[in-house]
Amino acid sequence: MGTGKKRAIAFGGGGEWFTFWTLAYCMQAKRQGVDLENVDLTIGTSAGSIVGSFVSSATVDAAYARLA
C-alpha cells in the first residue's frame, strides 16, 4: 500500500489570482494551527506548484508578506 508516505497536500492551478488566494488560505490555516509544512509529499499544478514550493521550503509567511 504505497511507498510509506503518510501525508500529502495538493494544490491546483488557476493563475495569479489562485496563487494569491492559496497563499492567503495557507496563512489562515497556519493561524488556525494547521501545520501544512509537515507533509511527506507536496504536489502542485501551475499556480499550485508555486505555492507548493513555498510550503515545501517553509517560506509561506515570507511569500505572503511580499505579495500581500
mmCIF file of the N, C-alpha and C atoms, coordinates in Angstrom:
data_MODEL
# 
_entry.id   MODEL 
# 
loop_
_atom_site.group_PDB 
_atom_site.id 
_atom_site.type_symbol 
_atom_site.label_atom_id 
_atom_site.label_alt_id 
_atom_site.label_comp_id 
_atom_site.label_asym_id 
_atom_site.label_entity_id 
_atom_site.label_seq_id 
_atom_site.pdbx_PDB_ins_code 
_atom_site.Cartn_x 
_atom_site.Cartn_y 
_atom_site.Cartn_z 
_atom_site.occupancy 
_atom_site.B_iso_or_equiv 
_atom_site.pdbx_formal_charge 
_atom_site.auth_seq_id 
_atom_site.auth_comp_id 
_atom_site.auth_asym_id 
_atom_site.auth_atom_id 
_atom_site.pdbx_PDB_model_num 
ATOM 1   N N  . MET A 1 1  ? 0.830  -1.180 0.000   1.00 0.00 ? 1  MET A N  1 
ATOM 2   C CA . MET A 1 1  ? 0.000  0.000  0.000   1.00 0.00 ? 1  MET A CA 1 
ATOM 3   C C  . MET A 1 1  ? 0.872  1.240  0.000   1.00 0.00 ? 1  MET A C  1 
ATOM 4   N N  . GLY A 1 2  ? 1.288  1.723  -1.136  1.00 0.00 ? 2  GLY A N  1 
ATOM 5   C CA . GLY A 1 2  ? 2.046  2.958  -1.234  1.00 0.00 ? 2  GLY A CA 1 
ATOM 6   C C  . GLY A 1 2  ? 3.510  2.783  -0.895  1.00 0.00 ? 2  GLY A C  1 
ATOM 7   N N  . THR A 1 3  ? 4.187  3.910  -0.764  1.00 0.00 ? 3  THR A N  1 
ATOM 8   C CA . THR A 1 3  ? 5.631  3.902  -0.517  1.00 0.00 ? 3  THR A CA 1 
ATOM 9   C C  . THR A 1 3  ? 5.983  4.413  0.867   1.00 0.00 ? 3  THR A C  1 
ATOM 10  N N  . GLY A 1 4  ? 5.054  4.352  1.790   1.00 0.00 ? 4  GLY A N  1 
ATOM 11  C CA . GLY A 1 4  ? 5.331  4.812  3.139   1.00 0.00 ? 4  GLY A CA 1 
ATOM 12  C C  . GLY A 1 4  ? 4.993  6.269  3.388   1.00 0.00 ? 4  GLY A C  1 
ATOM 13  N N  . LYS A 1 5  ? 4.439  6.935  2.390   1.00 0.00 ? 5  LYS A N  1 
ATOM 14  C CA . LYS A 1 5  ? 4.023  8.329  2.565   1.00 0.00 ? 5  LYS A CA 1 
ATOM 15  C C  . LYS A 1 5  ? 2.741  8.352  3.391   1.00 0.00 ? 5  LYS A C  1 
ATOM 16  N N  . LYS A 1 6  ? 2.691  9.221  4.383   1.00 0.00 ? 6  LYS A N  1 
ATOM 17  C CA . LYS A 1 6  ? 1.519  9.272  5.249   1.00 0.00 ? 6  LYS A CA 1 
ATOM 18  C C  . LYS A 1 6  ? 0.645  10.486 4.987   1.00 0.00 ? 6  LYS A C  1 
ATOM 19  N N  . ARG A 1 7  ? 1.272  11.616 4.673   1.00 0.00 ? 7  ARG A N  1 
ATOM 20  C CA . ARG A 1 7  ? 0.504  12.842 4.462   1.00 0.00 ? 7  ARG A CA 1 
ATOM 21  C C  . ARG A 1 7  ? 0.959  13.524 3.182   1.00 0.00 ? 7  ARG A C  1 
ATOM 22  N N  . ALA A 1 8  ? -0.007 14.027 2.436   1.00 0.00 ? 8  ALA A N  1 
ATOM 23  C CA . ALA A 1 8  ? 0.297  14.755 1.207   1.00 0.00 ? 8  ALA A CA 1 
ATOM 24  C C  . ALA A 1 8  ? -0.634 15.953 1.108   1.00 0.00 ? 8  ALA A C  1 
ATOM 25  N N  . ILE A 1 9  ? -0.214 16.948 0.359   1.00 0.00 ? 9  ILE A N  1 
ATOM 26  C CA . ILE A 1 9  ? -1.055 18.104 0.092   1.00 0.00 ? 9  ILE A CA 1 
ATOM 27  C C  . ILE A 1 9  ? -0.928 18.414 -1.390  1.00 0.00 ? 9  ILE A C  1 
ATOM 28  N N  . ALA A 1 10 ? -2.048 18.753 -2.022  1.00 0.00 ? 10 ALA A N  1 
ATOM 29  C CA . ALA A 1 10 ? -2.055 19.047 -3.454  1.00 0.00 ? 10 ALA A CA 1 
ATOM 30  C C  . ALA A 1 10 ? -2.680 20.416 -3.688  1.00 0.00 ? 10 ALA A C  1 
ATOM 31  N N  . PHE A 1 11 ? -2.075 21.173 -4.583  1.00 0.00 ? 11 PHE A N  1 
ATOM 32  C CA . PHE A 1 11 ? -2.572 22.494 -4.952  1.00 0.00 ? 11 PHE A CA 1 
ATOM 33  C C  . PHE A 1 11 ? -2.839 22.511 -6.451  1.00 0.00 ? 11 PHE A C  1 
ATOM 34  N N  . GLY A 1 12 ? -3.990 23.020 -6.847  1.00 0.00 ? 12 GLY A N  1 
ATOM 35  C CA . GLY A 1 12 ? -4.354 23.086 -8.256  1.00 0.00 ? 12 GLY A CA 1 
ATOM 36  C C  . GLY A 1 12 ? -3.865 24.356 -8.920  1.00 0.00 ? 12 GLY A C  1 
ATOM 37  N N  . GLY A 1 13 ? -4.154 24.464 -10.196 1.00 0.00 ? 13 GLY A N  1 
ATOM 38  C CA . GLY A 1 13 ? -3.764 25.636 -10.971 1.00 0.00 ? 13 GLY A CA 1 
ATOM 39  C C  . GLY A 1 13 ? -4.847 26.698 -10.954 1.00 0.00 ? 13 GLY A C  1 
ATOM 40  N N  . GLY A 1 14 ? -4.532 27.848 -11.525 1.00 0.00 ? 14 GLY A N  1 
ATOM 41  C CA . GLY A 1 14 ? -5.528 28.913 -11.578 1.00 0.00 ? 14 GLY A CA 1 
ATOM 42  C C  . GLY A 1 14 ? -4.948 30.292 -11.777 1.00 0.00 ? 14 GLY A C  1 
ATOM 43  N N  . GLY A 1 15 ? -3.706 30.380 -12.187 1.00 0.00 ? 15 GLY A N  1 
ATOM 44  C CA . GLY A 1 15 ? -3.114 31.678 -12.492 1.00 0.00 ? 15 GLY A CA 1 
ATOM 45  C C  . GLY A 1 15 ? -2.742 32.487 -11.263 1.00 0.00 ? 15 GLY A C  1 
ATOM 46  N N  . GLU A 1 16 ? -2.470 33.774 -11.512 1.00 0.00 ? 16 GLU A N  1 
ATOM 47  C CA . GLU A 1 16 ? -2.029 34.671 -10.433 1.00 0.00 ? 16 GLU A CA 1 
ATOM 48  C C  . GLU A 1 16 ? -3.047 34.751 -9.310  1.00 0.00 ? 16 GLU A C  1 
ATOM 49  N N  . TRP A 1 17 ? -4.322 34.877 -9.678  1.00 0.00 ? 17 TRP A N  1 
ATOM 50  C CA . TRP A 1 17 ? -5.364 35.008 -8.668  1.00 0.00 ? 17 TRP A CA 1 
ATOM 51  C C  . TRP A 1 17 ? -5.340 33.818 -7.723  1.00 0.00 ? 17 TRP A C  1 
ATOM 52  N N  . PHE A 1 18 ? -5.217 32.620 -8.280  1.00 0.00 ? 18 PHE A N  1 
ATOM 53  C CA . PHE A 1 18 ? -5.225 31.427 -7.434  1.00 0.00 ? 18 PHE A CA 1 
ATOM 54  C C  . PHE A 1 18 ? -3.968 31.344 -6.579  1.00 0.00 ? 18 PHE A C  1 
ATOM 55  N N  . THR A 1 19 ? -2.847 31.828 -7.094  1.00 0.00 ? 19 THR A N  1 
ATOM 56  C CA . THR A 1 19 ? -1.621 31.856 -6.289  1.00 0.00 ? 19 THR A CA 1 
ATOM 57  C C  . THR A 1 19 ? -1.854 32.682 -5.033  1.00 0.00 ? 19 THR A C  1 
ATOM 58  N N  . PHE A 1 20 ? -2.388 33.881 -5.203  1.00 0.00 ? 20 PHE A N  1 
ATOM 59  C CA . PHE A 1 20 ? -2.643 34.753 -4.052  1.00 0.00 ? 20 PHE A CA 1 
ATOM 60  C C  . PHE A 1 20 ? -3.688 34.156 -3.121  1.00 0.00 ? 20 PHE A C  1 
ATOM 61  N N  . TRP A 1 21 ? -4.764 33.620 -3.697  1.00 0.00 ? 21 TRP A N  1 
ATOM 62  C CA . TRP A 1 21 ? -5.828 33.034 -2.885  1.00 0.00 ? 21 TRP A CA 1 
ATOM 63  C C  . TRP A 1 21 ? -5.292 31.876 -2.055  1.00 0.00 ? 21 TRP A C  1 
ATOM 64  N N  . THR A 1 22 ? -4.487 31.009 -2.666  1.00 0.00 ? 22 THR A N  1 
ATOM 65  C CA . THR A 1 22 ? -3.964 29.842 -1.968  1.00 0.00 ? 22 THR A CA 1 
ATOM 66  C C  . THR A 1 22 ? -2.976 30.241 -0.885  1.00 0.00 ? 22 THR A C  1 
ATOM 67  N N  . LEU A 1 23 ? -2.160 31.256 -1.149  1.00 0.00 ? 23 LEU A N  1 
ATOM 68  C CA . LEU A 1 23 ? -1.257 31.750 -0.099  1.00 0.00 ? 23 LEU A CA 1 
ATOM 69  C C  . LEU A 1 23 ? -2.058 32.272 1.090   1.00 0.00 ? 23 LEU A C  1 
ATOM 70  N N  . ALA A 1 24 ? -3.127 33.021 0.812   1.00 0.00 ? 24 ALA A N  1 
ATOM 71  C CA . ALA A 1 24 ? -3.974 33.527 1.899   1.00 0.00 ? 24 ALA A CA 1 
ATOM 72  C C  . ALA A 1 24 ? -4.622 32.369 2.658   1.00 0.00 ? 24 ALA A C  1 
ATOM 73  N N  . TYR A 1 25 ? -5.053 31.344 1.939   1.00 0.00 ? 25 TYR A N  1 
ATOM 74  C CA . TYR A 1 25 ? -5.637 30.151 2.565   1.00 0.00 ? 25 TYR A CA 1 
ATOM 75  C C  . TYR A 1 25 ? -4.613 29.474 3.474   1.00 0.00 ? 25 TYR A C  1 
ATOM 76  N N  . CYS A 1 26 ? -3.394 29.319 2.973   1.00 0.00 ? 26 CYS A N  1 
ATOM 77  C CA . CYS A 1 26 ? -2.332 28.687 3.769   1.00 0.00 ? 26 CYS A CA 1 
ATOM 78  C C  . CYS A 1 26 ? -2.033 29.497 5.027   1.00 0.00 ? 26 CYS A C  1 
ATOM 79  N N  . MET A 1 27 ? -1.999 30.811 4.895   1.00 0.00 ? 27 MET A N  1 
ATOM 80  C CA . MET A 1 27 ? -1.740 31.659 6.066   1.00 0.00 ? 27 MET A CA 1 
ATOM 81  C C  . MET A 1 27 ? -2.852 31.500 7.101   1.00 0.00 ? 27 MET A C  1 
ATOM 82  N N  . GLN A 1 28 ? -4.100 31.485 6.645   1.00 0.00 ? 28 GLN A N  1 
ATOM 83  C CA . GLN A 1 28 ? -5.219 31.322 7.580   1.00 0.00 ? 28 GLN A CA 1 
ATOM 84  C C  . GLN A 1 28 ? -5.174 29.950 8.239   1.00 0.00 ? 28 GLN A C  1 
ATOM 85  N N  . ALA A 1 29 ? -4.836 28.925 7.475   1.00 0.00 ? 29 ALA A N  1 
ATOM 86  C CA . ALA A 1 29 ? -4.724 27.578 8.044   1.00 0.00 ? 29 ALA A CA 1 
ATOM 87  C C  . ALA A 1 29 ? -3.639 27.550 9.120   1.00 0.00 ? 29 ALA A C  1 
ATOM 88  N N  . LYS A 1 30 ? -2.505 28.204 8.851   1.00 0.00 ? 30 LYS A N  1 
ATOM 89  C CA . LYS A 1 30 ? -1.431 28.262 9.850   1.00 0.00 ? 30 LYS A CA 1 
ATOM 90  C C  . LYS A 1 30 ? -1.898 28.972 11.114  1.00 0.00 ? 30 LYS A C  1 
ATOM 91  N N  . ARG A 1 31 ? -2.663 30.053 10.943  1.00 0.00 ? 31 ARG A N  1 
ATOM 92  C CA . ARG A 1 31 ? -3.181 30.789 12.108  1.00 0.00 ? 31 ARG A CA 1 
ATOM 93  C C  . ARG A 1 31 ? -4.134 29.932 12.937  1.00 0.00 ? 31 ARG A C  1 
ATOM 94  N N  . GLN A 1 32 ? -4.791 28.984 12.280  1.00 0.00 ? 32 GLN A N  1 
ATOM 95  C CA . GLN A 1 32 ? -5.718 28.085 12.967  1.00 0.00 ? 32 GLN A CA 1 
ATOM 96  C C  . GLN A 1 32 ? -5.020 26.846 13.524  1.00 0.00 ? 32 GLN A C  1 
ATOM 97  N N  . GLY A 1 33 ? -3.692 26.764 13.361  1.00 0.00 ? 33 GLY A N  1 
ATOM 98  C CA . GLY A 1 33 ? -2.932 25.663 13.936  1.00 0.00 ? 33 GLY A CA 1 
ATOM 99  C C  . GLY A 1 33 ? -2.673 24.484 13.014  1.00 0.00 ? 33 GLY A C  1 
ATOM 100 N N  . VAL A 1 34 ? -3.002 24.618 11.734  1.00 0.00 ? 34 VAL A N  1 
ATOM 101 C CA . VAL A 1 34 ? -2.757 23.541 10.773  1.00 0.00 ? 34 VAL A CA 1 
ATOM 102 C C  . VAL A 1 34 ? -1.310 23.634 10.299  1.00 0.00 ? 34 VAL A C  1 
ATOM 103 N N  . ASP A 1 35 ? -0.574 22.537 10.423  1.00 0.00 ? 35 ASP A N  1 
ATOM 104 C CA . ASP A 1 35 ? 0.833  22.505 10.017  1.00 0.00 ? 35 ASP A CA 1 
ATOM 105 C C  . ASP A 1 35 ? 0.936  21.959 8.597   1.00 0.00 ? 35 ASP A C  1 
ATOM 106 N N  . LEU A 1 36 ? 0.848  22.842 7.613   1.00 0.00 ? 36 LEU A N  1 
ATOM 107 C CA . LEU A 1 36 ? 0.917  22.431 6.215   1.00 0.00 ? 36 LEU A CA 1 
ATOM 108 C C  . LEU A 1 36 ? 2.321  22.023 5.796   1.00 0.00 ? 36 LEU A C  1 
ATOM 109 N N  . GLU A 1 37 ? 3.317  22.434 6.549   1.00 0.00 ? 37 GLU A N  1 
ATOM 110 C CA . GLU A 1 37 ? 4.701  22.148 6.177   1.00 0.00 ? 37 GLU A CA 1 
ATOM 111 C C  . GLU A 1 37 ? 5.153  20.763 6.629   1.00 0.00 ? 37 GLU A C  1 
ATOM 112 N N  . ASN A 1 38 ? 4.362  20.095 7.447   1.00 0.00 ? 38 ASN A N  1 
ATOM 113 C CA . ASN A 1 38 ? 4.728  18.782 7.964   1.00 0.00 ? 38 ASN A CA 1 
ATOM 114 C C  . ASN A 1 38 ? 4.044  17.681 7.150   1.00 0.00 ? 38 ASN A C  1 
ATOM 115 N N  . VAL A 1 39 ? 4.325  17.673 5.845   1.00 0.00 ? 39 VAL A N  1 
ATOM 116 C CA . VAL A 1 39 ? 3.761  16.658 4.960   1.00 0.00 ? 39 VAL A CA 1 
ATOM 117 C C  . VAL A 1 39 ? 4.898  15.889 4.294   1.00 0.00 ? 39 VAL A C  1 
ATOM 118 N N  . ASP A 1 40 ? 4.590  14.692 3.858   1.00 0.00 ? 40 ASP A N  1 
ATOM 119 C CA . ASP A 1 40 ? 5.584  13.852 3.194   1.00 0.00 ? 40 ASP A CA 1 
ATOM 120 C C  . ASP A 1 40 ? 5.700  14.146 1.706   1.00 0.00 ? 40 ASP A C  1 
ATOM 121 N N  . LEU A 1 41 ? 4.637  14.691 1.114   1.00 0.00 ? 41 LEU A N  1 
ATOM 122 C CA . LEU A 1 41 ? 4.611  14.906 -0.325  1.00 0.00 ? 41 LEU A CA 1 
ATOM 123 C C  . LEU A 1 41 ? 3.788  16.146 -0.636  1.00 0.00 ? 41 LEU A C  1 
ATOM 124 N N  . THR A 1 42 ? 4.327  17.029 -1.456  1.00 0.00 ? 42 THR A N  1 
ATOM 125 C CA . THR A 1 42 ? 3.617  18.223 -1.904  1.00 0.00 ? 42 THR A CA 1 
ATOM 126 C C  . THR A 1 42 ? 3.508  18.164 -3.419  1.00 0.00 ? 42 THR A C  1 
ATOM 127 N N  . ILE A 1 43 ? 2.292  18.341 -3.928  1.00 0.00 ? 43 ILE A N  1 
ATOM 128 C CA . ILE A 1 43 ? 2.028  18.263 -5.358  1.00 0.00 ? 43 ILE A CA 1 
ATOM 129 C C  . ILE A 1 43 ? 1.344  19.549 -5.790  1.00 0.00 ? 43 ILE A C  1 
ATOM 130 N N  . GLY A 1 44 ? 1.723  20.073 -6.949  1.00 0.00 ? 44 GLY A N  1 
ATOM 131 C CA . GLY A 1 44 ? 1.079  21.272 -7.451  1.00 0.00 ? 44 GLY A CA 1 
ATOM 132 C C  . GLY A 1 44 ? 1.084  21.331 -8.964  1.00 0.00 ? 44 GLY A C  1 
ATOM 133 N N  . THR A 1 45 ? 0.046  21.952 -9.520  1.00 0.00 ? 45 THR A N  1 
ATOM 134 C CA . THR A 1 45 ? -0.065 22.176 -10.953 1.00 0.00 ? 45 THR A CA 1 
ATOM 135 C C  . THR A 1 45 ? -0.105 23.670 -11.198 1.00 0.00 ? 45 THR A C  1 
ATOM 136 N N  . SER A 1 46 ? 0.744  24.162 -12.081 1.00 0.00 ? 46 SER A N  1 
ATOM 137 C CA . SER A 1 46 ? 0.759  25.566 -12.469 1.00 0.00 ? 46 SER A CA 1 
ATOM 138 C C  . SER A 1 46 ? 0.906  26.455 -11.228 1.00 0.00 ? 46 SER A C  1 
ATOM 139 N N  . ALA A 1 47 ? -0.102 27.277 -10.936 1.00 0.00 ? 47 ALA A N  1 
ATOM 140 C CA . ALA A 1 47 ? -0.019 28.147 -9.757  1.00 0.00 ? 47 ALA A CA 1 
ATOM 141 C C  . ALA A 1 47 ? 0.178  27.335 -8.485  1.00 0.00 ? 47 ALA A C  1 
ATOM 142 N N  . GLY A 1 48 ? -0.401 26.164 -8.446  1.00 0.00 ? 48 GLY A N  1 
ATOM 143 C CA . GLY A 1 48 ? -0.251 25.295 -7.282  1.00 0.00 ? 48 GLY A CA 1 
ATOM 144 C C  . GLY A 1 48 ? 1.175  24.837 -7.060  1.00 0.00 ? 48 GLY A C  1 
ATOM 145 N N  . SER A 1 49 ? 1.949  24.725 -8.132  1.00 0.00 ? 49 SER A N  1 
ATOM 146 C CA . SER A 1 49 ? 3.351  24.335 -7.967  1.00 0.00 ? 49 SER A CA 1 
ATOM 147 C C  . SER A 1 49 ? 4.156  25.456 -7.324  1.00 0.00 ? 49 SER A C  1 
ATOM 148 N N  . ILE A 1 50 ? 3.773  26.701 -7.598  1.00 0.00 ? 50 ILE A N  1 
ATOM 149 C CA . ILE A 1 50 ? 4.437  27.845 -6.964  1.00 0.00 ? 50 ILE A CA 1 
ATOM 150 C C  . ILE A 1 50 ? 4.159  27.828 -5.467  1.00 0.00 ? 50 ILE A C  1 
ATOM 151 N N  . VAL A 1 51 ? 2.890  27.706 -5.105  1.00 0.00 ? 51 VAL A N  1 
ATOM 152 C CA . VAL A 1 51 ? 2.524  27.668 -3.689  1.00 0.00 ? 51 VAL A CA 1 
ATOM 153 C C  . VAL A 1 51 ? 3.117  26.433 -3.024  1.00 0.00 ? 51 VAL A C  1 
ATOM 154 N N  . GLY A 1 52 ? 3.095  25.311 -3.708  1.00 0.00 ? 52 GLY A N  1 
ATOM 155 C CA . GLY A 1 52 ? 3.683  24.092 -3.162  1.00 0.00 ? 52 GLY A CA 1 
ATOM 156 C C  . GLY A 1 52 ? 5.155  24.257 -2.843  1.00 0.00 ? 52 GLY A C  1 
ATOM 157 N N  . SER A 1 53 ? 5.868  25.002 -3.686  1.00 0.00 ? 53 SER A N  1 
ATOM 158 C CA . SER A 1 53 ? 7.292  25.230 -3.399  1.00 0.00 ? 53 SER A CA 1 
ATOM 159 C C  . SER A 1 53 ? 7.467  26.102 -2.164  1.00 0.00 ? 53 SER A C  1 
ATOM 160 N N  . PHE A 1 54 ? 6.580  27.084 -1.972  1.00 0.00 ? 54 PHE A N  1 
ATOM 161 C CA . PHE A 1 54 ? 6.647  27.904 -0.757  1.00 0.00 ? 54 PHE A CA 1 
ATOM 162 C C  . PHE A 1 54 ? 6.371  27.056 0.481   1.00 0.00 ? 54 PHE A C  1 
ATOM 163 N N  . VAL A 1 55 ? 5.367  26.194 0.397   1.00 0.00 ? 55 VAL A N  1 
ATOM 164 C CA . VAL A 1 55 ? 5.022  25.335 1.531   1.00 0.00 ? 55 VAL A CA 1 
ATOM 165 C C  . VAL A 1 55 ? 6.167  24.375 1.831   1.00 0.00 ? 55 VAL A C  1 
ATOM 166 N N  . SER A 1 56 ? 6.723  23.761 0.800   1.00 0.00 ? 56 SER A N  1 
ATOM 167 C CA . SER A 1 56 ? 7.810  22.787 0.991   1.00 0.00 ? 56 SER A CA 1 
ATOM 168 C C  . SER A 1 56 ? 9.058  23.407 1.587   1.00 0.00 ? 56 SER A C  1 
ATOM 169 N N  . SER A 1 57 ? 9.313  24.662 1.240   1.00 0.00 ? 57 SER A N  1 
ATOM 170 C CA . SER A 1 57 ? 10.524 25.318 1.741   1.00 0.00 ? 57 SER A CA 1 
ATOM 171 C C  . SER A 1 57 ? 10.259 26.172 2.976   1.00 0.00 ? 57 SER A C  1 
ATOM 172 N N  . ALA A 1 58 ? 9.056  26.059 3.541   1.00 0.00 ? 58 ALA A N  1 
ATOM 173 C CA . ALA A 1 58 ? 8.676  26.786 4.764   1.00 0.00 ? 58 ALA A CA 1 
ATOM 174 C C  . ALA A 1 58 ? 8.818  28.293 4.598   1.00 0.00 ? 58 ALA A C  1 
ATOM 175 N N  . THR A 1 59 ? 8.443  28.810 3.414   1.00 0.00 ? 59 THR A N  1 
ATOM 176 C CA . THR A 1 59 ? 8.534  30.249 3.170   1.00 0.00 ? 59 THR A CA 1 
ATOM 177 C C  . THR A 1 59 ? 7.174  30.873 2.853   1.00 0.00 ? 59 THR A C  1 
ATOM 178 N N  . VAL A 1 60 ? 6.093  30.249 3.293   1.00 0.00 ? 60 VAL A N  1 
ATOM 179 C CA . VAL A 1 60 ? 4.756  30.784 3.043   1.00 0.00 ? 60 VAL A CA 1 
ATOM 180 C C  . VAL A 1 60 ? 4.616  32.173 3.649   1.00 0.00 ? 60 VAL A C  1 
ATOM 181 N N  . ASP A 1 61 ? 5.084  32.362 4.870   1.00 0.00 ? 61 ASP A N  1 
ATOM 182 C CA . ASP A 1 61 ? 4.979  33.668 5.532   1.00 0.00 ? 61 ASP A CA 1 
ATOM 183 C C  . ASP A 1 61 ? 5.672  34.760 4.725   1.00 0.00 ? 61 ASP A C  1 
ATOM 184 N N  . ALA A 1 62 ? 6.886  34.489 4.281   1.00 0.00 ? 62 ALA A N  1 
ATOM 185 C CA . ALA A 1 62 ? 7.654  35.482 3.526   1.00 0.00 ? 62 ALA A CA 1 
ATOM 186 C C  . ALA A 1 62 ? 6.993  35.776 2.180   1.00 0.00 ? 62 ALA A C  1 
ATOM 187 N N  . ALA A 1 63 ? 6.525  34.745 1.497   1.00 0.00 ? 63 ALA A N  1 
ATOM 188 C CA . ALA A 1 63 ? 5.868  34.939 0.204   1.00 0.00 ? 63 ALA A CA 1 
ATOM 189 C C  . ALA A 1 63 ? 4.592  35.751 0.372   1.00 0.00 ? 63 ALA A C  1 
ATOM 190 N N  . TYR A 1 64 ? 3.812  35.436 1.380   1.00 0.00 ? 64 TYR A N  1 
ATOM 191 C CA . TYR A 1 64 ? 2.571  36.163 1.630   1.00 0.00 ? 64 TYR A CA 1 
ATOM 192 C C  . TYR A 1 64 ? 2.863  37.633 1.937   1.00 0.00 ? 64 TYR A C  1 
ATOM 193 N N  . ALA A 1 65 ? 3.862  37.878 2.757   1.00 0.00 ? 65 ALA A N  1 
ATOM 194 C CA . ALA A 1 65 ? 4.212  39.256 3.121   1.00 0.00 ? 65 ALA A CA 1 
ATOM 195 C C  . ALA A 1 65 ? 4.646  40.063 1.900   1.00 0.00 ? 65 ALA A C  1 
ATOM 196 N N  . ARG A 1 66 ? 5.369  39.436 0.991   1.00 0.00 ? 66 ARG A N  1 
ATOM 197 C CA . ARG A 1 66 ? 5.845  40.147 -0.198  1.00 0.00 ? 66 ARG A CA 1 
ATOM 198 C C  . ARG A 1 66 ? 4.728  40.400 -1.194  1.00 0.00 ? 66 ARG A C  1 
ATOM 199 N N  . LEU A 1 67 ? 3.752  39.516 -1.257  1.00 0.00 ? 67 LEU A N  1 
ATOM 200 C CA . LEU A 1 67 ? 2.701  39.623 -2.268  1.00 0.00 ? 67 LEU A CA 1 
ATOM 201 C C  . LEU A 1 67 ? 1.436  40.301 -1.765  1.00 0.00 ? 67 LEU A C  1 
ATOM 202 N N  . ALA A 1 68 ? 1.261  40.367 -0.465  1.00 0.00 ? 68 ALA A N  1 
ATOM 203 C CA . ALA A 1 68 ? 0.020  40.941 0.083   1.00 0.00 ? 68 ALA A CA 1 
ATOM 204 C C  . ALA A 1 68 ? 0.036  42.450 0.054   1.00 0.00 ? 68 ALA A C  1 
# 
